[in-house]
Amino acid sequence: MDDHLLTPREVAALFRVDPKTVTRWADEGRLSSIRTLGGHRRYRATEVNALLESTRSMRA
């Protein structure tokens, strides 16, 4: 499966938070990140969507 990668800004837009919050989540282990050759973080879309769904179900 070819899972595409999201930037911190894209993830932040989905959750309606600041990109720094996404970075903190990665540092805390709530979301795993992949580092590019340039050192930038990227996040797997399937993992991001799973976290998004779990937070939505907690709110309901």
CHARMM-style PDB file with segment names, atoms N, HN, CA, C and O in Angstrom:
ATOM      1  N   MET     1       0.849  -1.184   0.000  1.00  0.00      PROA
ATOM      2  CA  MET     1       0.000   0.000   0.000  1.00  0.00      PROA
ATOM      3  C   MET     1       0.886   1.236   0.000  1.00  0.00      PROA
ATOM      4  O   MET     1       1.833   1.327   0.781  1.00  0.00      PROA
ATOM      5  N   ASP     2       0.579   2.183  -0.872  1.00  0.00      PROA
ATOM      6  HN  ASP     2      -0.190   2.109  -1.506  1.00  0.00      PROA
ATOM      7  CA  ASP     2       1.362   3.406  -0.985  1.00  0.00      PROA
ATOM      8  C   ASP     2       0.689   4.497  -0.163  1.00  0.00      PROA
ATOM      9  O   ASP     2      -0.169   5.223  -0.667  1.00  0.00      PROA
ATOM     10  N   ASP     3       1.077   4.610   1.090  1.00  0.00      PROA
ATOM     11  HN  ASP     3       1.774   4.021   1.498  1.00  0.00      PROA
ATOM     12  CA  ASP     3       0.506   5.593   2.000  1.00  0.00      PROA
ATOM     13  C   ASP     3       1.208   6.925   1.787  1.00  0.00      PROA
ATOM     14  O   ASP     3       2.432   7.009   1.887  1.00  0.00      PROA
ATOM     15  N   HSD     4       0.440   7.964   1.494  1.00  0.00      PROA
ATOM     16  HN  HSD     4      -0.555   7.896   1.412  1.00  0.00      PROA
ATOM     17  CA  HSD     4       1.096   9.246   1.277  1.00  0.00      PROA
ATOM     18  C   HSD     4       1.402   9.930   2.598  1.00  0.00      PROA
ATOM     19  O   HSD     4       0.808   9.624   3.632  1.00  0.00      PROA
ATOM     20  N   LEU     5       2.336  10.857   2.541  1.00  0.00      PROA
ATOM     21  HN  LEU     5       2.819  11.106   1.701  1.00  0.00      PROA
ATOM     22  CA  LEU     5       2.829  11.537   3.732  1.00  0.00      PROA
ATOM     23  C   LEU     5       2.303  12.961   3.785  1.00  0.00      PROA
ATOM     24  O   LEU     5       2.142  13.622   2.759  1.00  0.00      PROA
ATOM     25  N   LEU     6       2.042  13.413   4.993  1.00  0.00      PROA
ATOM     26  HN  LEU     6       2.173  12.876   5.826  1.00  0.00      PROA
ATOM     27  CA  LEU     6       1.522  14.761   5.213  1.00  0.00      PROA
ATOM     28  C   LEU     6       2.557  15.607   5.943  1.00  0.00      PROA
ATOM     29  O   LEU     6       3.340  15.101   6.747  1.00  0.00      PROA
ATOM     30  N   THR     7       2.547  16.884   5.654  1.00  0.00      PROA
ATOM     31  HN  THR     7       1.911  17.296   5.001  1.00  0.00      PROA
ATOM     32  CA  THR     7       3.423  17.821   6.354  1.00  0.00      PROA
ATOM     33  C   THR     7       2.784  18.188   7.690  1.00  0.00      PROA
ATOM     34  O   THR     7       1.586  17.976   7.882  1.00  0.00      PROA
ATOM     35  N   PRO     8       3.570  18.736   8.615  1.00  0.00      PROA
ATOM     36  CA  PRO     8       2.982  19.185   9.880  1.00  0.00      PROA
ATOM     37  C   PRO     8       1.862  20.202   9.678  1.00  0.00      PROA
ATOM     38  O   PRO     8       0.881  20.196  10.422  1.00  0.00      PROA
ATOM     39  N   ARG     9       1.994  21.055   8.702  1.00  0.00      PROA
ATOM     40  HN  ARG     9       2.791  21.060   8.097  1.00  0.00      PROA
ATOM     41  CA  ARG     9       0.956  22.060   8.421  1.00  0.00      PROA
ATOM     42  C   ARG     9      -0.337  21.398   7.961  1.00  0.00      PROA
ATOM     43  O   ARG     9      -1.424  21.819   8.358  1.00  0.00      PROA
ATOM     44  N   GLU    10      -0.228  20.366   7.129  1.00  0.00      PROA
ATOM     45  HN  GLU    10       0.655  20.024   6.807  1.00  0.00      PROA
ATOM     46  CA  GLU    10      -1.425  19.658   6.660  1.00  0.00      PROA
ATOM     47  C   GLU    10      -2.128  18.934   7.808  1.00  0.00      PROA
ATOM     48  O   GLU    10      -3.355  18.939   7.898  1.00  0.00      PROA
ATOM     49  N   VAL    11      -1.340  18.314   8.677  1.00  0.00      PROA
ATOM     50  HN  VAL    11      -0.343  18.309   8.604  1.00  0.00      PROA
ATOM     51  CA  VAL    11      -1.912  17.619   9.835  1.00  0.00      PROA
ATOM     52  C   VAL    11      -2.576  18.631  10.762  1.00  0.00      PROA
ATOM     53  O   VAL    11      -3.675  18.393  11.262  1.00  0.00      PROA
ATOM     54  N   ALA    12      -1.914  19.749  10.987  1.00  0.00      PROA
ATOM     55  HN  ALA    12      -1.021  19.942  10.581  1.00  0.00      PROA
ATOM     56  CA  ALA    12      -2.462  20.786  11.861  1.00  0.00      PROA
ATOM     57  C   ALA    12      -3.791  21.312  11.330  1.00  0.00      PROA
ATOM     58  O   ALA    12      -4.705  21.583  12.109  1.00  0.00      PROA
ATOM     59  N   ALA    13      -3.904  21.456  10.027  1.00  0.00      PROA
ATOM     60  HN  ALA    13      -3.162  21.236   9.394  1.00  0.00      PROA
ATOM     61  CA  ALA    13      -5.154  21.934   9.434  1.00  0.00      PROA
ATOM     62  C   ALA    13      -6.287  20.945   9.674  1.00  0.00      PROA
ATOM     63  O   ALA    13      -7.420  21.352   9.930  1.00  0.00      PROA
ATOM     64  N   LEU    14      -5.994  19.657   9.596  1.00  0.00      PROA
ATOM     65  HN  LEU    14      -5.074  19.326   9.389  1.00  0.00      PROA
ATOM     66  CA  LEU    14      -7.029  18.641   9.833  1.00  0.00      PROA
ATOM     67  C   LEU    14      -7.550  18.684  11.269  1.00  0.00      PROA
ATOM     68  O   LEU    14      -8.743  18.498  11.510  1.00  0.00      PROA
ATOM     69  N   PHE    15      -6.644  18.932  12.220  1.00  0.00      PROA
ATOM     70  HN  PHE    15      -5.676  19.084  12.024  1.00  0.00      PROA
ATOM     71  CA  PHE    15      -7.013  18.947  13.641  1.00  0.00      PROA
ATOM     72  C   PHE    15      -7.383  20.347  14.141  1.00  0.00      PROA
ATOM     73  O   PHE    15      -7.851  20.517  15.267  1.00  0.00      PROA
ATOM     74  N   ARG    16      -7.163  21.344  13.276  1.00  0.00      PROA
ATOM     75  HN  ARG    16      -6.783  21.205  12.362  1.00  0.00      PROA
ATOM     76  CA  ARG    16      -7.404  22.745  13.645  1.00  0.00      PROA
ATOM     77  C   ARG    16      -6.558  23.159  14.847  1.00  0.00      PROA
ATOM     78  O   ARG    16      -7.051  23.742  15.813  1.00  0.00      PROA
ATOM     79  N   VAL    17      -5.274  22.839  14.753  1.00  0.00      PROA
ATOM     80  HN  VAL    17      -4.874  22.366  13.968  1.00  0.00      PROA
ATOM     81  CA  VAL    17      -4.306  23.217  15.778  1.00  0.00      PROA
ATOM     82  C   VAL    17      -3.095  23.856  15.095  1.00  0.00      PROA
ATOM     83  O   VAL    17      -2.999  23.870  13.868  1.00  0.00      PROA
ATOM     84  N   ASP    18      -2.190  24.374  15.890  1.00  0.00      PROA
ATOM     85  HN  ASP    18      -2.268  24.362  16.887  1.00  0.00      PROA
ATOM     86  CA  ASP    18      -0.951  24.949  15.377  1.00  0.00      PROA
ATOM     87  C   ASP    18       0.002  23.824  14.975  1.00  0.00      PROA
ATOM     88  O   ASP    18       0.010  22.776  15.622  1.00  0.00      PROA
ATOM     89  N   PRO    19       0.801  24.009  13.929  1.00  0.00      PROA
ATOM     90  CA  PRO    19       1.770  22.976  13.546  1.00  0.00      PROA
ATOM     91  C   PRO    19       2.720  22.586  14.677  1.00  0.00      PROA
ATOM     92  O   PRO    19       3.180  21.445  14.719  1.00  0.00      PROA
ATOM     93  N   LYS    20       3.023  23.499  15.585  1.00  0.00      PROA
ATOM     94  HN  LYS    20       2.649  24.426  15.550  1.00  0.00      PROA
ATOM     95  CA  LYS    20       3.891  23.172  16.721  1.00  0.00      PROA
ATOM     96  C   LYS    20       3.231  22.138  17.639  1.00  0.00      PROA
ATOM     97  O   LYS    20       3.919  21.348  18.284  1.00  0.00      PROA
ATOM     98  N   THR    21       1.911  22.148  17.693  1.00  0.00      PROA
ATOM     99  HN  THR    21       1.352  22.791  17.169  1.00  0.00      PROA
ATOM    100  CA  THR    21       1.187  21.157  18.482  1.00  0.00      PROA
ATOM    101  C   THR    21       1.394  19.770  17.886  1.00  0.00      PROA
ATOM    102  O   THR    21       1.570  18.799  18.622  1.00  0.00      PROA
ATOM    103  N   VAL    22       1.374  19.671  16.573  1.00  0.00      PROA
ATOM    104  HN  VAL    22       1.230  20.460  15.975  1.00  0.00      PROA
ATOM    105  CA  VAL    22       1.597  18.394  15.893  1.00  0.00      PROA
ATOM    106  C   VAL    22       2.998  17.883  16.196  1.00  0.00      PROA
ATOM    107  O   VAL    22       3.185  16.692  16.446  1.00  0.00      PROA
ATOM    108  N   THR    23       3.972  18.765  16.177  1.00  0.00      PROA
ATOM    109  HN  THR    23       3.820  19.733  15.974  1.00  0.00      PROA
ATOM    110  CA  THR    23       5.345  18.388  16.512  1.00  0.00      PROA
ATOM    111  C   THR    23       5.429  17.895  17.957  1.00  0.00      PROA
ATOM    112  O   THR    23       6.123  16.918  18.242  1.00  0.00      PROA
ATOM    113  N   ARG    24       4.728  18.565  18.863  1.00  0.00      PROA
ATOM    114  HN  ARG    24       4.164  19.358  18.632  1.00  0.00      PROA
ATOM    115  CA  ARG    24       4.722  18.138  20.265  1.00  0.00      PROA
ATOM    116  C   ARG    24       4.098  16.755  20.409  1.00  0.00      PROA
ATOM    117  O   ARG    24       4.589  15.917  21.166  1.00  0.00      PROA
ATOM    118  N   TRP    25       2.994  16.521  19.663  1.00  0.00      PROA
ATOM    119  HN  TRP    25       2.596  17.202  19.048  1.00  0.00      PROA
ATOM    120  CA  TRP    25       2.359  15.196  19.692  1.00  0.00      PROA
ATOM    121  C   TRP    25       3.350  14.124  19.255  1.00  0.00      PROA
ATOM    122  O   TRP    25       3.384  13.038  19.835  1.00  0.00      PROA
ATOM    123  N   ALA    26       4.150  14.415  18.245  1.00  0.00      PROA
ATOM    124  HN  ALA    26       4.123  15.296  17.774  1.00  0.00      PROA
ATOM    125  CA  ALA    26       5.143  13.453  17.768  1.00  0.00      PROA
ATOM    126  C   ALA    26       6.210  13.220  18.842  1.00  0.00      PROA
ATOM    127  O   ALA    26       6.638  12.087  19.062  1.00  0.00      PROA
ATOM    128  N   ASP    27       6.631  14.287  19.500  1.00  0.00      PROA
ATOM    129  HN  ASP    27       6.283  15.207  19.320  1.00  0.00      PROA
ATOM    130  CA  ASP    27       7.631  14.159  20.565  1.00  0.00      PROA
ATOM    131  C   ASP    27       7.081  13.352  21.744  1.00  0.00      PROA
ATOM    132  O   ASP    27       7.831  12.643  22.415  1.00  0.00      PROA
ATOM    133  N   GLU    28       5.776  13.460  21.995  1.00  0.00      PROA
ATOM    134  HN  GLU    28       5.167  14.037  21.450  1.00  0.00      PROA
ATOM    135  CA  GLU    28       5.129  12.740  23.094  1.00  0.00      PROA
ATOM    136  C   GLU    28       4.781  11.299  22.730  1.00  0.00      PROA
ATOM    137  O   GLU    28       4.417  10.508  23.600  1.00  0.00      PROA
ATOM    138  N   GLY    29       4.892  10.957  21.443  1.00  0.00      PROA
ATOM    139  HN  GLY    29       5.188  11.600  20.737  1.00  0.00      PROA
ATOM    140  CA  GLY    29       4.591   9.608  21.007  1.00  0.00      PROA
ATOM    141  C   GLY    29       3.140   9.373  20.604  1.00  0.00      PROA
ATOM    142  O   GLY    29       2.753   8.237  20.328  1.00  0.00      PROA
ATOM    143  N   ARG    30       2.341  10.420  20.567  1.00  0.00      PROA
ATOM    144  HN  ARG    30       2.656  11.343  20.791  1.00  0.00      PROA
ATOM    145  CA  ARG    30       0.936  10.274  20.153  1.00  0.00      PROA
ATOM    146  C   ARG    30       0.815  10.020  18.655  1.00  0.00      PROA
ATOM    147  O   ARG    30      -0.170   9.450  18.186  1.00  0.00      PROA
ATOM    148  N   LEU    31       1.825  10.450  17.917  1.00  0.00      PROA
ATOM    149  HN  LEU    31       2.625  10.913  18.298  1.00  0.00      PROA
ATOM    150  CA  LEU    31       1.826  10.339  16.463  1.00  0.00      PROA
ATOM    151  C   LEU    31       3.261  10.096  16.029  1.00  0.00      PROA
ATOM    152  O   LEU    31       4.167  10.820  16.441  1.00  0.00      PROA
ATOM    153  N   SER    32       3.475   9.084  15.202  1.00  0.00      PROA
ATOM    154  HN  SER    32       2.739   8.496  14.867  1.00  0.00      PROA
ATOM    155  CA  SER    32       4.846   8.829  14.758  1.00  0.00      PROA
ATOM    156  C   SER    32       5.151   9.659  13.515  1.00  0.00      PROA
ATOM    157  O   SER    32       4.278   9.935  12.693  1.00  0.00      PROA
ATOM    158  N   SER    33       6.406  10.042  13.410  1.00  0.00      PROA
ATOM    159  HN  SER    33       7.115   9.817  14.078  1.00  0.00      PROA
ATOM    160  CA  SER    33       6.815  10.847  12.262  1.00  0.00      PROA
ATOM    161  C   SER    33       7.975  10.182  11.543  1.00  0.00      PROA
ATOM    162  O   SER    33       8.705   9.366  12.105  1.00  0.00      PROA
ATOM    163  N   ILE    34       8.115  10.553  10.309  1.00  0.00      PROA
ATOM    164  HN  ILE    34       7.522  11.216   9.853  1.00  0.00      PROA
ATOM    165  CA  ILE    34       9.220  10.107   9.470  1.00  0.00      PROA
ATOM    166  C   ILE    34      10.040  11.348   9.153  1.00  0.00      PROA
ATOM    167  O   ILE    34       9.485  12.409   8.865  1.00  0.00      PROA
ATOM    168  N   ARG    35      11.335  11.218   9.206  1.00  0.00      PROA
ATOM    169  HN  ARG    35      11.786  10.356   9.440  1.00  0.00      PROA
ATOM    170  CA  ARG    35      12.205  12.351   8.866  1.00  0.00      PROA
ATOM    171  C   ARG    35      12.655  12.240   7.414  1.00  0.00      PROA
ATOM    172  O   ARG    35      13.080  11.177   6.961  1.00  0.00      PROA
ATOM    173  N   THR    36      12.555  13.348   6.697  1.00  0.00      PROA
ATOM    174  HN  THR    36      12.210  14.211   7.065  1.00  0.00      PROA
ATOM    175  CA  THR    36      13.053  13.381   5.327  1.00  0.00      PROA
ATOM    176  C   THR    36      14.571  13.506   5.368  1.00  0.00      PROA
ATOM    177  O   THR    36      15.156  13.684   6.436  1.00  0.00      PROA
ATOM    178  N   LEU    37      15.197  13.415   4.219  1.00  0.00      PROA
ATOM    179  HN  LEU    37      14.721  13.270   3.351  1.00  0.00      PROA
ATOM    180  CA  LEU    37      16.652  13.574   4.162  1.00  0.00      PROA
ATOM    181  C   LEU    37      17.071  14.953   4.651  1.00  0.00      PROA
ATOM    182  O   LEU    37      18.171  15.122   5.177  1.00  0.00      PROA
ATOM    183  N   GLY    38      16.197  15.935   4.477  1.00  0.00      PROA
ATOM    184  HN  GLY    38      15.304  15.798   4.049  1.00  0.00      PROA
ATOM    185  CA  GLY    38      16.488  17.291   4.942  1.00  0.00      PROA
ATOM    186  C   GLY    38      16.161  17.510   6.406  1.00  0.00      PROA
ATOM    187  O   GLY    38      16.381  18.604   6.928  1.00  0.00      PROA
ATOM    188  N   GLY    39      15.633  16.476   7.092  1.00  0.00      PROA
ATOM    189  HN  GLY    39      15.455  15.588   6.669  1.00  0.00      PROA
ATOM    190  CA  GLY    39      15.334  16.587   8.510  1.00  0.00      PROA
ATOM    191  C   GLY    39      13.925  17.046   8.843  1.00  0.00      PROA
ATOM    192  O   GLY    39      13.603  17.270  10.010  1.00  0.00      PROA
ATOM    193  N   HSD    40      13.082  17.189   7.825  1.00  0.00      PROA
ATOM    194  HN  HSD    40      13.343  17.007   6.877  1.00  0.00      PROA
ATOM    195  CA  HSD    40      11.705  17.628   8.055  1.00  0.00      PROA
ATOM    196  C   HSD    40      10.826  16.444   8.440  1.00  0.00      PROA
ATOM    197  O   HSD    40      11.052  15.316   8.001  1.00  0.00      PROA
ATOM    198  N   ARG    41       9.832  16.716   9.258  1.00  0.00      PROA
ATOM    199  HN  ARG    41       9.649  17.632   9.614  1.00  0.00      PROA
ATOM    200  CA  ARG    41       8.914  15.652   9.682  1.00  0.00      PROA
ATOM    201  C   ARG    41       7.804  15.470   8.664  1.00  0.00      PROA
ATOM    202  O   ARG    41       7.310  16.426   8.067  1.00  0.00      PROA
ATOM    203  N   ARG    42       7.424  14.197   8.486  1.00  0.00      PROA
ATOM    204  HN  ARG    42       7.825  13.421   8.971  1.00  0.00      PROA
ATOM    205  CA  ARG    42       6.265  13.843   7.674  1.00  0.00      PROA
ATOM    206  C   ARG    42       5.475  12.801   8.437  1.00  0.00      PROA
ATOM    207  O   ARG    42       6.037  12.027   9.212  1.00  0.00      PROA
ATOM    208  N   TYR    43       4.170  12.782   8.216  1.00  0.00      PROA
ATOM    209  HN  TYR    43       3.713  13.411   7.586  1.00  0.00      PROA
ATOM    210  CA  TYR    43       3.278  11.898   8.960  1.00  0.00      PROA
ATOM    211  C   TYR    43       2.467  11.052   7.988  1.00  0.00      PROA
ATOM    212  O   TYR    43       1.997  11.543   6.962  1.00  0.00      PROA
ATOM    213  N   ARG    44       2.309   9.767   8.326  1.00  0.00      PROA
ATOM    214  HN  ARG    44       2.691   9.368   9.160  1.00  0.00      PROA
ATOM    215  CA  ARG    44       1.544   8.854   7.474  1.00  0.00      PROA
ATOM    216  C   ARG    44       0.062   9.211   7.539  1.00  0.00      PROA
ATOM    217  O   ARG    44      -0.502   9.353   8.624  1.00  0.00      PROA
ATOM    218  N   ALA    45      -0.559   9.354   6.384  1.00  0.00      PROA
ATOM    219  HN  ALA    45      -0.101   9.239   5.503  1.00  0.00      PROA
ATOM    220  CA  ALA    45      -1.961   9.756   6.315  1.00  0.00      PROA
ATOM    221  C   ALA    45      -2.876   8.762   7.027  1.00  0.00      PROA
ATOM    222  O   ALA    45      -3.838   9.176   7.675  1.00  0.00      PROA
ATOM    223  N   THR    46      -2.601   7.466   6.922  1.00  0.00      PROA
ATOM    224  HN  THR    46      -1.821   7.130   6.396  1.00  0.00      PROA
ATOM    225  CA  THR    46      -3.471   6.480   7.571  1.00  0.00      PROA
ATOM    226  C   THR    46      -3.414   6.627   9.086  1.00  0.00      PROA
ATOM    227  O   THR    46      -4.442   6.514   9.755  1.00  0.00      PROA
ATOM    228  N   GLU    47      -2.240   6.875   9.633  1.00  0.00      PROA
ATOM    229  HN  GLU    47      -1.405   6.967   9.090  1.00  0.00      PROA
ATOM    230  CA  GLU    47      -2.115   7.053  11.081  1.00  0.00      PROA
ATOM    231  C   GLU    47      -2.792   8.349  11.534  1.00  0.00      PROA
ATOM    232  O   GLU    47      -3.448   8.384  12.575  1.00  0.00      PROA
ATOM    233  N   VAL    48      -2.626   9.403  10.750  1.00  0.00      PROA
ATOM    234  HN  VAL    48      -2.093   9.374   9.904  1.00  0.00      PROA
ATOM    235  CA  VAL    48      -3.261  10.686  11.069  1.00  0.00      PROA
ATOM    236  C   VAL    48      -4.782  10.531  11.052  1.00  0.00      PROA
ATOM    237  O   VAL    48      -5.469  11.015  11.951  1.00  0.00      PROA
ATOM    238  N   ASN    49      -5.303   9.855  10.029  1.00  0.00      PROA
ATOM    239  HN  ASN    49      -4.745   9.462   9.299  1.00  0.00      PROA
ATOM    240  CA  ASN    49      -6.750   9.663   9.934  1.00  0.00      PROA
ATOM    241  C   ASN    49      -7.281   8.815  11.084  1.00  0.00      PROA
ATOM    242  O   ASN    49      -8.377   9.069  11.583  1.00  0.00      PROA
ATOM    243  N   ALA    50      -6.522   7.816  11.508  1.00  0.00      PROA
ATOM    244  HN  ALA    50      -5.631   7.609  11.103  1.00  0.00      PROA
ATOM    245  CA  ALA    50      -6.939   6.980  12.636  1.00  0.00      PROA
ATOM    246  C   ALA    50      -6.992   7.811  13.919  1.00  0.00      PROA
ATOM    247  O   ALA    50      -7.928   7.667  14.705  1.00  0.00      PROA
ATOM    248  N   LEU    51      -6.010   8.668  14.139  1.00  0.00      PROA
ATOM    249  HN  LEU    51      -5.250   8.785  13.500  1.00  0.00      PROA
ATOM    250  CA  LEU    51      -6.006   9.523  15.323  1.00  0.00      PROA
ATOM    251  C   LEU    51      -7.161  10.521  15.257  1.00  0.00      PROA
ATOM    252  O   LEU    51      -7.806  10.802  16.268  1.00  0.00      PROA
ATOM    253  N   LEU    52      -7.412  11.046  14.082  1.00  0.00      PROA
ATOM    254  HN  LEU    52      -6.887  10.818  13.262  1.00  0.00      PROA
ATOM    255  CA  LEU    52      -8.514  11.987  13.900  1.00  0.00      PROA
ATOM    256  C   LEU    52      -9.846  11.324  14.227  1.00  0.00      PROA
ATOM    257  O   LEU    52     -10.687  11.912  14.908  1.00  0.00      PROA
ATOM    258  N   GLU    53     -10.038  10.104  13.744  1.00  0.00      PROA
ATOM    259  HN  GLU    53      -9.355   9.626  13.191  1.00  0.00      PROA
ATOM    260  CA  GLU    53     -11.281   9.373  14.026  1.00  0.00      PROA
ATOM    261  C   GLU    53     -11.421   9.068  15.507  1.00  0.00      PROA
ATOM    262  O   GLU    53     -12.521   9.148  16.055  1.00  0.00      PROA
ATOM    263  N   SER    54     -10.319   8.718  16.162  1.00  0.00      PROA
ATOM    264  HN  SER    54      -9.426   8.653  15.717  1.00  0.00      PROA
ATOM    265  CA  SER    54     -10.404   8.397  17.593  1.00  0.00      PROA
ATOM    266  C   SER    54     -10.733   9.632  18.420  1.00  0.00      PROA
ATOM    267  O   SER    54     -11.449   9.538  19.417  1.00  0.00      PROA
ATOM    268  N   THR    55     -10.217  10.789  18.013  1.00  0.00      PROA
ATOM    269  HN  THR    55      -9.635  10.865  17.203  1.00  0.00      PROA
ATOM    270  CA  THR    55     -10.541  12.002  18.751  1.00  0.00      PROA
ATOM    271  C   THR    55     -11.972  12.434  18.494  1.00  0.00      PROA
ATOM    272  O   THR    55     -12.614  12.996  19.382  1.00  0.00      PROA
ATOM    273  N   ARG    56     -12.481  12.184  17.308  1.00  0.00      PROA
ATOM    274  HN  ARG    56     -11.960  11.727  16.587  1.00  0.00      PROA
ATOM    275  CA  ARG    56     -13.887  12.507  17.012  1.00  0.00      PROA
ATOM    276  C   ARG    56     -14.825  11.623  17.811  1.00  0.00      PROA
ATOM    277  O   ARG    56     -15.851  12.093  18.304  1.00  0.00      PROA
ATOM    278  N   SER    57     -14.485  10.340  17.946  1.00  0.00      PROA
ATOM    279  HN  SER    57     -13.652   9.958  17.546  1.00  0.00      PROA
ATOM    280  CA  SER    57     -15.364   9.428  18.688  1.00  0.00      PROA
ATOM    281  C   SER    57     -15.336   9.749  20.178  1.00  0.00      PROA
ATOM    282  O   SER    57     -16.318   9.505  20.879  1.00  0.00      PROA
ATOM    283  N   MET    58     -14.217  10.295  20.673  1.00  0.00      PROA
ATOM    284  HN  MET    58     -13.420  10.493  20.103  1.00  0.00      PROA
ATOM    285  CA  MET    58     -14.133  10.678  22.081  1.00  0.00      PROA
ATOM    286  C   MET    58     -15.008  11.898  22.363  1.00  0.00      PROA
ATOM    287  O   MET    58     -15.533  12.037  23.468  1.00  0.00      PROA
ATOM    288  N   ARG    59     -15.170  12.772  21.390  1.00  0.00      PROA
ATOM    289  HN  ARG    59     -14.744  12.660  20.492  1.00  0.00      PROA
ATOM    290  CA  ARG    59     -15.978  13.990  21.556  1.00  0.00      PROA
ATOM    291  C   ARG    59     -17.474  13.704  21.514  1.00  0.00      PROA
ATOM    292  O   ARG    59     -18.271  14.434  22.105  1.00  0.00      PROA
ATOM    293  N   ALA    60     -17.848  12.639  20.812  1.00  0.00      PROA
ATOM    294  HN  ALA    60     -17.201  12.047  20.332  1.00  0.00      PROA
ATOM    295  CA  ALA    60     -19.277  12.348  20.626  1.00  0.00      PROA
ATOM    296  C   ALA    60     -19.922  11.786  21.868  1.00  0.00      PROA
ATOM    297  OT1 ALA    60     -21.117  11.494  21.865  1.00  0.00      PROA
TER     298      ALA     60
END
